Amino acid sequence: METGTTRSLIGMGLIAGLMIGTGHIGGGLAVAIAAGAAAWLARAEALTGDPH
């Protein structure tokens, strides 16, 4: 993955961890699921894109 995508995923993971750690479990899980879905969609788009 690109560096920007990796940094975004790390940031979302940190935010989700902080939310879960401070007691906002539902919000943390929502952020984690959204980050996972975004990564999945980005990877699927990269795989179907033009290789040239």
mmCIF entry with sequence, helices, sheets and N, C-alpha, C, O atoms, coordinates in Angstrom:
data_MODEL
# 
_entry.id   MODEL 
# 
_entity.id                         1 
_entity.type                       polymer 
_entity.pdbx_number_of_molecules   1 
# 
_entity_poly.entity_id                      1 
_entity_poly.type                           'polypeptide(L)' 
_entity_poly.nstd_linkage                   no 
_entity_poly.nstd_monomer                   no 
_entity_poly.pdbx_seq_one_letter_code       METGTTRSLIGMGLIAGLMIGTGHIGGGLAVAIAAGAAAWLARAEALTGDPH 
_entity_poly.pdbx_seq_one_letter_code_can   METGTTRSLIGMGLIAGLMIGTGHIGGGLAVAIAAGAAAWLARAEALTGDPH 
_entity_poly.pdbx_strand_id                 A 
# 
loop_
_entity_poly_seq.entity_id 
_entity_poly_seq.num 
_entity_poly_seq.mon_id 
_entity_poly_seq.hetero 
1 1  MET n 
1 2  GLU n 
1 3  THR n 
1 4  GLY n 
1 5  THR n 
1 6  THR n 
1 7  ARG n 
1 8  SER n 
1 9  LEU n 
1 10 ILE n 
1 11 GLY n 
1 12 MET n 
1 13 GLY n 
1 14 LEU n 
1 15 ILE n 
1 16 ALA n 
1 17 GLY n 
1 18 LEU n 
1 19 MET n 
1 20 ILE n 
1 21 GLY n 
1 22 THR n 
1 23 GLY n 
1 24 HIS n 
1 25 ILE n 
1 26 GLY n 
1 27 GLY n 
1 28 GLY n 
1 29 LEU n 
1 30 ALA n 
1 31 VAL n 
1 32 ALA n 
1 33 ILE n 
1 34 ALA n 
1 35 ALA n 
1 36 GLY n 
1 37 ALA n 
1 38 ALA n 
1 39 ALA n 
1 40 TRP n 
1 41 LEU n 
1 42 ALA n 
1 43 ARG n 
1 44 ALA n 
1 45 GLU n 
1 46 ALA n 
1 47 LEU n 
1 48 THR n 
1 49 GLY n 
1 50 ASP n 
1 51 PRO n 
1 52 HIS n 
# 
_struct_asym.id          A 
_struct_asym.entity_id   1 
# 
loop_
_struct_conf.conf_type_id 
_struct_conf.id 
_struct_conf.pdbx_PDB_helix_id 
_struct_conf.beg_label_comp_id 
_struct_conf.beg_label_asym_id 
_struct_conf.beg_label_seq_id 
_struct_conf.pdbx_beg_PDB_ins_code 
_struct_conf.end_label_comp_id 
_struct_conf.end_label_asym_id 
_struct_conf.end_label_seq_id 
_struct_conf.pdbx_end_PDB_ins_code 
_struct_conf.beg_auth_comp_id 
_struct_conf.beg_auth_asym_id 
_struct_conf.beg_auth_seq_id 
_struct_conf.end_auth_comp_id 
_struct_conf.end_auth_asym_id 
_struct_conf.end_auth_seq_id 
_struct_conf.pdbx_PDB_helix_class 
_struct_conf.details 
_struct_conf.pdbx_PDB_helix_length 
HELX_P HELX_P1 AA1 THR A 3  ? GLY A 21 ? THR A 3  GLY A 21 1 ? 19 
HELX_P HELX_P2 AA2 ILE A 25 ? THR A 48 ? ILE A 25 THR A 48 1 ? 24 
# 
_struct_conf_type.id          HELX_P 
_struct_conf_type.criteria    ? 
_struct_conf_type.reference   ? 
# 
loop_
_atom_site.group_PDB 
_atom_site.id 
_atom_site.type_symbol 
_atom_site.label_atom_id 
_atom_site.label_alt_id 
_atom_site.label_comp_id 
_atom_site.label_asym_id 
_atom_site.label_entity_id 
_atom_site.label_seq_id 
_atom_site.pdbx_PDB_ins_code 
_atom_site.Cartn_x 
_atom_site.Cartn_y 
_atom_site.Cartn_z 
_atom_site.occupancy 
_atom_site.B_iso_or_equiv 
_atom_site.pdbx_formal_charge 
_atom_site.auth_seq_id 
_atom_site.auth_comp_id 
_atom_site.auth_asym_id 
_atom_site.auth_atom_id 
_atom_site.pdbx_PDB_model_num 
ATOM 1   N N  . MET A 1 1  ? 0.838   -1.182 0.000   1.00 0.00 ? 1  MET A N  1 
ATOM 2   C CA . MET A 1 1  ? 0.000   0.000  0.000   1.00 0.00 ? 1  MET A CA 1 
ATOM 3   C C  . MET A 1 1  ? 0.879   1.240  0.000   1.00 0.00 ? 1  MET A C  1 
ATOM 4   O O  . MET A 1 1  ? 2.062   1.191  0.335   1.00 0.00 ? 1  MET A O  1 
ATOM 5   N N  . GLU A 1 2  ? 0.281   2.326  -0.376  1.00 0.00 ? 2  GLU A N  1 
ATOM 6   C CA . GLU A 1 2  ? 1.012   3.572  -0.399  1.00 0.00 ? 2  GLU A CA 1 
ATOM 7   C C  . GLU A 1 2  ? 1.256   4.068  1.021   1.00 0.00 ? 2  GLU A C  1 
ATOM 8   O O  . GLU A 1 2  ? 0.584   3.659  1.968   1.00 0.00 ? 2  GLU A O  1 
ATOM 9   N N  . THR A 1 3  ? 2.226   4.950  1.141   1.00 0.00 ? 3  THR A N  1 
ATOM 10  C CA . THR A 1 3  ? 2.573   5.480  2.456   1.00 0.00 ? 3  THR A CA 1 
ATOM 11  C C  . THR A 1 3  ? 1.410   6.248  3.069   1.00 0.00 ? 3  THR A C  1 
ATOM 12  O O  . THR A 1 3  ? 1.145   6.120  4.265   1.00 0.00 ? 3  THR A O  1 
ATOM 13  N N  . GLY A 1 4  ? 0.717   7.041  2.269   1.00 0.00 ? 4  GLY A N  1 
ATOM 14  C CA . GLY A 1 4  ? -0.419  7.809  2.783   1.00 0.00 ? 4  GLY A CA 1 
ATOM 15  C C  . GLY A 1 4  ? -1.522  6.918  3.317   1.00 0.00 ? 4  GLY A C  1 
ATOM 16  O O  . GLY A 1 4  ? -2.115  7.211  4.355   1.00 0.00 ? 4  GLY A O  1 
ATOM 17  N N  . THR A 1 5  ? -1.797  5.837  2.619   1.00 0.00 ? 5  THR A N  1 
ATOM 18  C CA . THR A 1 5  ? -2.819  4.899  3.069   1.00 0.00 ? 5  THR A CA 1 
ATOM 19  C C  . THR A 1 5  ? -2.402  4.236  4.369   1.00 0.00 ? 5  THR A C  1 
ATOM 20  O O  . THR A 1 5  ? -3.211  4.068  5.281   1.00 0.00 ? 5  THR A O  1 
ATOM 21  N N  . THR A 1 6  ? -1.137  3.862  4.445   1.00 0.00 ? 6  THR A N  1 
ATOM 22  C CA . THR A 1 6  ? -0.639  3.222  5.660   1.00 0.00 ? 6  THR A CA 1 
ATOM 23  C C  . THR A 1 6  ? -0.719  4.177  6.840   1.00 0.00 ? 6  THR A C  1 
ATOM 24  O O  . THR A 1 6  ? -1.136  3.781  7.928   1.00 0.00 ? 6  THR A O  1 
ATOM 25  N N  . ARG A 1 7  ? -0.331  5.412  6.641   1.00 0.00 ? 7  ARG A N  1 
ATOM 26  C CA . ARG A 1 7  ? -0.402  6.399  7.728   1.00 0.00 ? 7  ARG A CA 1 
ATOM 27  C C  . ARG A 1 7  ? -1.839  6.645  8.154   1.00 0.00 ? 7  ARG A C  1 
ATOM 28  O O  . ARG A 1 7  ? -2.115  6.803  9.343   1.00 0.00 ? 7  ARG A O  1 
ATOM 29  N N  . SER A 1 8  ? -2.748  6.677  7.206   1.00 0.00 ? 8  SER A N  1 
ATOM 30  C CA . SER A 1 8  ? -4.160  6.871  7.541   1.00 0.00 ? 8  SER A CA 1 
ATOM 31  C C  . SER A 1 8  ? -4.689  5.710  8.376   1.00 0.00 ? 8  SER A C  1 
ATOM 32  O O  . SER A 1 8  ? -5.417  5.914  9.348   1.00 0.00 ? 8  SER A O  1 
ATOM 33  N N  . LEU A 1 9  ? -4.316  4.488  7.987   1.00 0.00 ? 9  LEU A N  1 
ATOM 34  C CA . LEU A 1 9  ? -4.763  3.324  8.756   1.00 0.00 ? 9  LEU A CA 1 
ATOM 35  C C  . LEU A 1 9  ? -4.175  3.319  10.159  1.00 0.00 ? 9  LEU A C  1 
ATOM 36  O O  . LEU A 1 9  ? -4.861  2.966  11.118  1.00 0.00 ? 9  LEU A O  1 
ATOM 37  N N  . ILE A 1 10 ? -2.915  3.707  10.287  1.00 0.00 ? 10 ILE A N  1 
ATOM 38  C CA . ILE A 1 10 ? -2.301  3.780  11.614  1.00 0.00 ? 10 ILE A CA 1 
ATOM 39  C C  . ILE A 1 10 ? -3.017  4.823  12.464  1.00 0.00 ? 10 ILE A C  1 
ATOM 40  O O  . ILE A 1 10 ? -3.294  4.593  13.641  1.00 0.00 ? 10 ILE A O  1 
ATOM 41  N N  . GLY A 1 11 ? -3.314  5.973  11.859  1.00 0.00 ? 11 GLY A N  1 
ATOM 42  C CA . GLY A 1 11 ? -4.030  7.023  12.586  1.00 0.00 ? 11 GLY A CA 1 
ATOM 43  C C  . GLY A 1 11 ? -5.411  6.578  13.029  1.00 0.00 ? 11 GLY A C  1 
ATOM 44  O O  . GLY A 1 11 ? -5.817  6.838  14.162  1.00 0.00 ? 11 GLY A O  1 
ATOM 45  N N  . MET A 1 12 ? -6.134  5.910  12.144  1.00 0.00 ? 12 MET A N  1 
ATOM 46  C CA . MET A 1 12 ? -7.465  5.420  12.506  1.00 0.00 ? 12 MET A CA 1 
ATOM 47  C C  . MET A 1 12 ? -7.377  4.370  13.609  1.00 0.00 ? 12 MET A C  1 
ATOM 48  O O  . MET A 1 12 ? -8.229  4.318  14.496  1.00 0.00 ? 12 MET A O  1 
ATOM 49  N N  . GLY A 1 13 ? -6.344  3.537  13.549  1.00 0.00 ? 13 GLY A N  1 
ATOM 50  C CA . GLY A 1 13 ? -6.153  2.546  14.605  1.00 0.00 ? 13 GLY A CA 1 
ATOM 51  C C  . GLY A 1 13 ? -5.867  3.187  15.949  1.00 0.00 ? 13 GLY A C  1 
ATOM 52  O O  . GLY A 1 13 ? -6.362  2.733  16.980  1.00 0.00 ? 13 GLY A O  1 
ATOM 53  N N  . LEU A 1 14 ? -5.064  4.248  15.937  1.00 0.00 ? 14 LEU A N  1 
ATOM 54  C CA . LEU A 1 14 ? -4.778  4.961  17.182  1.00 0.00 ? 14 LEU A CA 1 
ATOM 55  C C  . LEU A 1 14 ? -6.033  5.620  17.743  1.00 0.00 ? 14 LEU A C  1 
ATOM 56  O O  . LEU A 1 14 ? -6.280  5.572  18.948  1.00 0.00 ? 14 LEU A O  1 
ATOM 57  N N  . ILE A 1 15 ? -6.818  6.230  16.874  1.00 0.00 ? 15 ILE A N  1 
ATOM 58  C CA . ILE A 1 15 ? -8.064  6.857  17.333  1.00 0.00 ? 15 ILE A CA 1 
ATOM 59  C C  . ILE A 1 15 ? -9.015  5.811  17.900  1.00 0.00 ? 15 ILE A C  1 
ATOM 60  O O  . ILE A 1 15 ? -9.624  6.028  18.948  1.00 0.00 ? 15 ILE A O  1 
ATOM 61  N N  . ALA A 1 16 ? -9.146  4.677  17.214  1.00 0.00 ? 16 ALA A N  1 
ATOM 62  C CA . ALA A 1 16 ? -10.026 3.613  17.708  1.00 0.00 ? 16 ALA A CA 1 
ATOM 63  C C  . ALA A 1 16 ? -9.537  3.089  19.054  1.00 0.00 ? 16 ALA A C  1 
ATOM 64  O O  . ALA A 1 16 ? -10.337 2.855  19.960  1.00 0.00 ? 16 ALA A O  1 
ATOM 65  N N  . GLY A 1 17 ? -8.229  2.906  19.187  1.00 0.00 ? 17 GLY A N  1 
ATOM 66  C CA . GLY A 1 17 ? -7.677  2.434  20.455  1.00 0.00 ? 17 GLY A CA 1 
ATOM 67  C C  . GLY A 1 17 ? -7.906  3.416  21.587  1.00 0.00 ? 17 GLY A C  1 
ATOM 68  O O  . GLY A 1 17 ? -8.231  3.017  22.706  1.00 0.00 ? 17 GLY A O  1 
ATOM 69  N N  . LEU A 1 18 ? -7.736  4.696  21.302  1.00 0.00 ? 18 LEU A N  1 
ATOM 70  C CA . LEU A 1 18 ? -7.986  5.708  22.330  1.00 0.00 ? 18 LEU A CA 1 
ATOM 71  C C  . LEU A 1 18 ? -9.455  5.749  22.727  1.00 0.00 ? 18 LEU A C  1 
ATOM 72  O O  . LEU A 1 18 ? -9.777  5.903  23.905  1.00 0.00 ? 18 LEU A O  1 
ATOM 73  N N  . MET A 1 19 ? -10.341 5.612  21.756  1.00 0.00 ? 19 MET A N  1 
ATOM 74  C CA . MET A 1 19 ? -11.770 5.626  22.077  1.00 0.00 ? 19 MET A CA 1 
ATOM 75  C C  . MET A 1 19 ? -12.152 4.423  22.929  1.00 0.00 ? 19 MET A C  1 
ATOM 76  O O  . MET A 1 19 ? -12.908 4.556  23.891  1.00 0.00 ? 19 MET A O  1 
ATOM 77  N N  . ILE A 1 20 ? -11.638 3.263  22.583  1.00 0.00 ? 20 ILE A N  1 
ATOM 78  C CA . ILE A 1 20 ? -11.931 2.065  23.370  1.00 0.00 ? 20 ILE A CA 1 
ATOM 79  C C  . ILE A 1 20 ? -11.315 2.192  24.759  1.00 0.00 ? 20 ILE A C  1 
ATOM 80  O O  . ILE A 1 20 ? -11.935 1.816  25.754  1.00 0.00 ? 20 ILE A O  1 
ATOM 81  N N  . GLY A 1 21 ? -10.096 2.720  24.827  1.00 0.00 ? 21 GLY A N  1 
ATOM 82  C CA . GLY A 1 21 ? -9.414  2.868  26.111  1.00 0.00 ? 21 GLY A CA 1 
ATOM 83  C C  . GLY A 1 21 ? -10.085 3.851  27.046  1.00 0.00 ? 21 GLY A C  1 
ATOM 84  O O  . GLY A 1 21 ? -9.978  3.714  28.264  1.00 0.00 ? 21 GLY A O  1 
ATOM 85  N N  . THR A 1 22 ? -10.782 4.849  26.495  1.00 0.00 ? 22 THR A N  1 
ATOM 86  C CA . THR A 1 22 ? -11.452 5.833  27.337  1.00 0.00 ? 22 THR A CA 1 
ATOM 87  C C  . THR A 1 22 ? -12.911 5.481  27.597  1.00 0.00 ? 22 THR A C  1 
ATOM 88  O O  . THR A 1 22 ? -13.639 6.272  28.197  1.00 0.00 ? 22 THR A O  1 
ATOM 89  N N  . GLY A 1 23 ? -13.343 4.316  27.158  1.00 0.00 ? 23 GLY A N  1 
ATOM 90  C CA . GLY A 1 23 ? -14.684 3.851  27.477  1.00 0.00 ? 23 GLY A CA 1 
ATOM 91  C C  . GLY A 1 23 ? -15.709 4.021  26.380  1.00 0.00 ? 23 GLY A C  1 
ATOM 92  O O  . GLY A 1 23 ? -16.873 3.678  26.584  1.00 0.00 ? 23 GLY A O  1 
ATOM 93  N N  . HIS A 1 24 ? -15.330 4.532  25.237  1.00 0.00 ? 24 HIS A N  1 
ATOM 94  C CA . HIS A 1 24 ? -16.256 4.701  24.118  1.00 0.00 ? 24 HIS A CA 1 
ATOM 95  C C  . HIS A 1 24 ? -16.128 3.493  23.188  1.00 0.00 ? 24 HIS A C  1 
ATOM 96  O O  . HIS A 1 24 ? -15.617 3.597  22.072  1.00 0.00 ? 24 HIS A O  1 
ATOM 97  N N  . ILE A 1 25 ? -16.601 2.353  23.673  1.00 0.00 ? 25 ILE A N  1 
ATOM 98  C CA . ILE A 1 25 ? -16.380 1.095  22.963  1.00 0.00 ? 25 ILE A CA 1 
ATOM 99  C C  . ILE A 1 25 ? -17.101 1.082  21.616  1.00 0.00 ? 25 ILE A C  1 
ATOM 100 O O  . ILE A 1 25 ? -16.526 0.664  20.611  1.00 0.00 ? 25 ILE A O  1 
ATOM 101 N N  . GLY A 1 26 ? -18.340 1.530  21.588  1.00 0.00 ? 26 GLY A N  1 
ATOM 102 C CA . GLY A 1 26 ? -19.095 1.524  20.336  1.00 0.00 ? 26 GLY A CA 1 
ATOM 103 C C  . GLY A 1 26 ? -18.458 2.405  19.274  1.00 0.00 ? 26 GLY A C  1 
ATOM 104 O O  . GLY A 1 26 ? -18.359 2.017  18.110  1.00 0.00 ? 26 GLY A O  1 
ATOM 105 N N  . GLY A 1 27 ? -18.027 3.591  19.682  1.00 0.00 ? 27 GLY A N  1 
ATOM 106 C CA . GLY A 1 27 ? -17.377 4.494  18.733  1.00 0.00 ? 27 GLY A CA 1 
ATOM 107 C C  . GLY A 1 27 ? -16.054 3.943  18.242  1.00 0.00 ? 27 GLY A C  1 
ATOM 108 O O  . GLY A 1 27 ? -15.725 4.068  17.062  1.00 0.00 ? 27 GLY A O  1 
ATOM 109 N N  . GLY A 1 28 ? -15.293 3.333  19.140  1.00 0.00 ? 28 GLY A N  1 
ATOM 110 C CA . GLY A 1 28 ? -14.016 2.747  18.750  1.00 0.00 ? 28 GLY A CA 1 
ATOM 111 C C  . GLY A 1 28 ? -14.189 1.609  17.767  1.00 0.00 ? 28 GLY A C  1 
ATOM 112 O O  . GLY A 1 28 ? -13.431 1.481  16.805  1.00 0.00 ? 28 GLY A O  1 
ATOM 113 N N  . LEU A 1 29 ? -15.197 0.780  18.017  1.00 0.00 ? 29 LEU A N  1 
ATOM 114 C CA . LEU A 1 29 ? -15.459 -0.319 17.083  1.00 0.00 ? 29 LEU A CA 1 
ATOM 115 C C  . LEU A 1 29 ? -15.930 0.201  15.729  1.00 0.00 ? 29 LEU A C  1 
ATOM 116 O O  . LEU A 1 29 ? -15.570 -0.350 14.689  1.00 0.00 ? 29 LEU A O  1 
ATOM 117 N N  . ALA A 1 30 ? -16.734 1.262  15.744  1.00 0.00 ? 30 ALA A N  1 
ATOM 118 C CA . ALA A 1 30 ? -17.195 1.837  14.479  1.00 0.00 ? 30 ALA A CA 1 
ATOM 119 C C  . ALA A 1 30 ? -16.021 2.389  13.677  1.00 0.00 ? 30 ALA A C  1 
ATOM 120 O O  . ALA A 1 30 ? -15.961 2.203  12.462  1.00 0.00 ? 30 ALA A O  1 
ATOM 121 N N  . VAL A 1 31 ? -15.092 3.063  14.344  1.00 0.00 ? 31 VAL A N  1 
ATOM 122 C CA . VAL A 1 31 ? -13.910 3.602  13.660  1.00 0.00 ? 31 VAL A CA 1 
ATOM 123 C C  . VAL A 1 31 ? -13.055 2.463  13.121  1.00 0.00 ? 31 VAL A C  1 
ATOM 124 O O  . VAL A 1 31 ? -12.567 2.536  11.993  1.00 0.00 ? 31 VAL A O  1 
ATOM 125 N N  . ALA A 1 32 ? -12.870 1.412  13.916  1.00 0.00 ? 32 ALA A N  1 
ATOM 126 C CA . ALA A 1 32 ? -12.052 0.282  13.477  1.00 0.00 ? 32 ALA A CA 1 
ATOM 127 C C  . ALA A 1 32 ? -12.680 -0.421 12.270  1.00 0.00 ? 32 ALA A C  1 
ATOM 128 O O  . ALA A 1 32 ? -11.975 -0.794 11.332  1.00 0.00 ? 32 ALA A O  1 
ATOM 129 N N  . ILE A 1 33 ? -13.990 -0.598 12.292  1.00 0.00 ? 33 ILE A N  1 
ATOM 130 C CA . ILE A 1 33 ? -14.671 -1.251 11.170  1.00 0.00 ? 33 ILE A CA 1 
ATOM 131 C C  . ILE A 1 33 ? -14.610 -0.374 9.923   1.00 0.00 ? 33 ILE A C  1 
ATOM 132 O O  . ILE A 1 33 ? -14.410 -0.878 8.818   1.00 0.00 ? 33 ILE A O  1 
ATOM 133 N N  . ALA A 1 34 ? -14.781 0.938  10.096  1.00 0.00 ? 34 ALA A N  1 
ATOM 134 C CA . ALA A 1 34 ? -14.702 1.848  8.950   1.00 0.00 ? 34 ALA A CA 1 
ATOM 135 C C  . ALA A 1 34 ? -13.304 1.840  8.340   1.00 0.00 ? 34 ALA A C  1 
ATOM 136 O O  . ALA A 1 34 ? -13.160 1.870  7.118   1.00 0.00 ? 34 ALA A O  1 
ATOM 137 N N  . ALA A 1 35 ? -12.275 1.799  9.184   1.00 0.00 ? 35 ALA A N  1 
ATOM 138 C CA . ALA A 1 35 ? -10.900 1.760  8.674   1.00 0.00 ? 35 ALA A CA 1 
ATOM 139 C C  . ALA A 1 35 ? -10.638 0.452  7.930   1.00 0.00 ? 35 ALA A C  1 
ATOM 140 O O  . ALA A 1 35 ? -9.999  0.452  6.878   1.00 0.00 ? 35 ALA A O  1 
ATOM 141 N N  . GLY A 1 36 ? -11.125 -0.649 8.469   1.00 0.00 ? 36 GLY A N  1 
ATOM 142 C CA . GLY A 1 36 ? -10.956 -1.934 7.794   1.00 0.00 ? 36 GLY A CA 1 
ATOM 143 C C  . GLY A 1 36 ? -11.669 -1.976 6.454   1.00 0.00 ? 36 GLY A C  1 
ATOM 144 O O  . GLY A 1 36 ? -11.134 -2.495 5.475   1.00 0.00 ? 36 GLY A O  1 
ATOM 145 N N  . ALA A 1 37 ? -12.883 -1.427 6.411   1.00 0.00 ? 37 ALA A N  1 
ATOM 146 C CA . ALA A 1 37 ? -13.629 -1.392 5.150   1.00 0.00 ? 37 ALA A CA 1 
ATOM 147 C C  . ALA A 1 37 ? -12.937 -0.501 4.128   1.00 0.00 ? 37 ALA A C  1 
ATOM 148 O O  . ALA A 1 37 ? -12.884 -0.837 2.945   1.00 0.00 ? 37 ALA A O  1 
ATOM 149 N N  . ALA A 1 38 ? -12.408 0.628  4.574   1.00 0.00 ? 38 ALA A N  1 
ATOM 150 C CA . ALA A 1 38 ? -11.700 1.532  3.662   1.00 0.00 ? 38 ALA A CA 1 
ATOM 151 C C  . ALA A 1 38 ? -10.453 0.865  3.101   1.00 0.00 ? 38 ALA A C  1 
ATOM 152 O O  . ALA A 1 38 ? -10.150 1.005  1.916   1.00 0.00 ? 38 ALA A O  1 
ATOM 153 N N  . ALA A 1 39 ? -9.731  0.143  3.947   1.00 0.00 ? 39 ALA A N  1 
ATOM 154 C CA . ALA A 1 39 ? -8.529  -0.551 3.480   1.00 0.00 ? 39 ALA A CA 1 
ATOM 155 C C  . ALA A 1 39 ? -8.894  -1.645 2.481   1.00 0.00 ? 39 ALA A C  1 
ATOM 156 O O  . ALA A 1 39 ? -8.208  -1.824 1.474   1.00 0.00 ? 39 ALA A O  1 
ATOM 157 N N  . TRP A 1 40 ? -9.965  -2.369 2.755   1.00 0.00 ? 40 TRP A N  1 
ATOM 158 C CA . TRP A 1 40 ? -10.419 -3.422 1.858   1.00 0.00 ? 40 TRP A CA 1 
ATOM 159 C C  . TRP A 1 40 ? -10.791 -2.841 0.489   1.00 0.00 ? 40 TRP A C  1 
ATOM 160 O O  . TRP A 1 40 ? -10.386 -3.366 -0.548  1.00 0.00 ? 40 TRP A O  1 
ATOM 161 N N  . LEU A 1 41 ? -11.566 -1.752 0.501   1.00 0.00 ? 41 LEU A N  1 
ATOM 162 C CA . LEU A 1 41 ? -11.980 -1.133 -0.755  1.00 0.00 ? 41 LEU A CA 1 
ATOM 163 C C  . LEU A 1 41 ? -10.791 -0.564 -1.520  1.00 0.00 ? 41 LEU A C  1 
ATOM 164 O O  . LEU A 1 41 ? -10.740 -0.664 -2.746  1.00 0.00 ? 41 LEU A O  1 
ATOM 165 N N  . ALA A 1 42 ? -9.841  0.029  -0.814  1.00 0.00 ? 42 ALA A N  1 
ATOM 166 C CA . ALA A 1 42 ? -8.658  0.576  -1.479  1.00 0.00 ? 42 ALA A CA 1 
ATOM 167 C C  . ALA A 1 42 ? -7.839  -0.539 -2.108  1.00 0.00 ? 42 ALA A C  1 
ATOM 168 O O  . ALA A 1 42 ? -7.326  -0.386 -3.216  1.00 0.00 ? 42 ALA A O  1 
ATOM 169 N N  . ARG A 1 43 ? -7.714  -1.654 -1.412  1.00 0.00 ? 43 ARG A N  1 
ATOM 170 C CA . ARG A 1 43 ? -6.954  -2.772 -1.968  1.00 0.00 ? 43 ARG A CA 1 
ATOM 171 C C  . ARG A 1 43 ? -7.672  -3.380 -3.169  1.00 0.00 ? 43 ARG A C  1 
ATOM 172 O O  . ARG A 1 43 ? -7.033  -3.731 -4.161  1.00 0.00 ? 43 ARG A O  1 
ATOM 173 N N  . ALA A 1 44 ? -8.992  -3.506 -3.086  1.00 0.00 ? 44 ALA A N  1 
ATOM 174 C CA . ALA A 1 44 ? -9.756  -4.047 -4.208  1.00 0.00 ? 44 ALA A CA 1 
ATOM 175 C C  . ALA A 1 44 ? -9.629  -3.139 -5.424  1.00 0.00 ? 44 ALA A C  1 
ATOM 176 O O  . ALA A 1 44 ? -9.516  -3.622 -6.550  1.00 0.00 ? 44 ALA A O  1 
ATOM 177 N N  . GLU A 1 45 ? -9.648  -1.842 -5.207  1.00 0.00 ? 45 GLU A N  1 
ATOM 178 C CA . GLU A 1 45 ? -9.495  -0.893 -6.313  1.00 0.00 ? 45 GLU A CA 1 
ATOM 179 C C  . GLU A 1 45 ? -8.098  -0.987 -6.914  1.00 0.00 ? 45 GLU A C  1 
ATOM 180 O O  . GLU A 1 45 ? -7.937  -0.889 -8.130  1.00 0.00 ? 45 GLU A O  1 
ATOM 181 N N  . ALA A 1 46 ? -7.091  -1.175 -6.072  1.00 0.00 ? 46 ALA A N  1 
ATOM 182 C CA . ALA A 1 46 ? -5.718  -1.289 -6.560  1.00 0.00 ? 46 ALA A CA 1 
ATOM 183 C C  . ALA A 1 46 ? -5.531  -2.571 -7.367  1.00 0.00 ? 46 ALA A C  1 
ATOM 184 O O  . ALA A 1 46 ? -4.768  -2.590 -8.333  1.00 0.00 ? 46 ALA A O  1 
ATOM 185 N N  . LEU A 1 47 ? -6.218  -3.635 -6.980  1.00 0.00 ? 47 LEU A N  1 
ATOM 186 C CA . LEU A 1 47 ? -6.075  -4.900 -7.693  1.00 0.00 ? 47 LEU A CA 1 
ATOM 187 C C  . LEU A 1 47 ? -6.778  -4.884 -9.045  1.00 0.00 ? 47 LEU A C  1 
ATOM 188 O O  . LEU A 1 47 ? -6.335  -5.552 -9.980  1.00 0.00 ? 47 LEU A O  1 
ATOM 189 N N  . THR A 1 48 ? -7.864  -4.130 -9.159  1.00 0.00 ? 48 THR A N  1 
ATOM 190 C CA . THR A 1 48 ? -8.602  -4.096 -10.417 1.00 0.00 ? 48 THR A CA 1 
ATOM 191 C C  . THR A 1 48 ? -8.149  -2.970 -11.330 1.00 0.00 ? 48 THR A C  1 
ATOM 192 O O  . THR A 1 48 ? -8.598  -2.876 -12.473 1.00 0.00 ? 48 THR A O  1 
ATOM 193 N N  . GLY A 1 49 ? -7.265  -2.116 -10.838 1.00 0.00 ? 49 GLY A N  1 
ATOM 194 C CA . GLY A 1 49 ? -6.807  -0.988 -11.635 1.00 0.00 ? 49 GLY A CA 1 
ATOM 195 C C  . GLY A 1 49 ? -5.866  -1.401 -12.751 1.00 0.00 ? 49 GLY A C  1 
ATOM 196 O O  . GLY A 1 49 ? -5.444  -2.555 -12.834 1.00 0.00 ? 49 GLY A O  1 
ATOM 197 N N  . ASP A 1 50 ? -5.547  -0.454 -13.597 1.00 0.00 ? 50 ASP A N  1 
ATOM 198 C CA . ASP A 1 50 ? -4.645  -0.685 -14.722 1.00 0.00 ? 50 ASP A CA 1 
ATOM 199 C C  . ASP A 1 50 ? -3.213  -0.815 -14.208 1.00 0.00 ? 50 ASP A C  1 
ATOM 200 O O  . ASP A 1 50 ? -2.730  0.096  -13.536 1.00 0.00 ? 50 ASP A O  1 
ATOM 201 N N  . PRO A 1 51 ? -2.527  -1.904 -14.498 1.00 0.00 ? 51 PRO A N  1 
ATOM 202 C CA . PRO A 1 51 ? -1.176  -2.101 -13.951 1.00 0.00 ? 51 PRO A CA 1 
ATOM 203 C C  . PRO A 1 51 ? -0.118  -1.209 -14.587 1.00 0.00 ? 51 PRO A C  1 
ATOM 204 O O  . PRO A 1 51 ? 1.008   -1.161 -14.092 1.00 0.00 ? 51 PRO A O  1 
ATOM 205 N N  . HIS A 1 52 ? -0.434  -0.515 -15.648 1.00 0.00 ? 52 HIS A N  1 
ATOM 206 C CA . HIS A 1 52 ? 0.572   0.301  -16.338 1.00 0.00 ? 52 HIS A CA 1 
ATOM 207 C C  . HIS A 1 52 ? 0.587   1.692  -15.824 1.00 0.00 ? 52 HIS A C  1 
ATOM 208 O O  . HIS A 1 52 ? 1.373   2.515  -16.293 1.00 0.00 ? 52 HIS A O  1 
# 
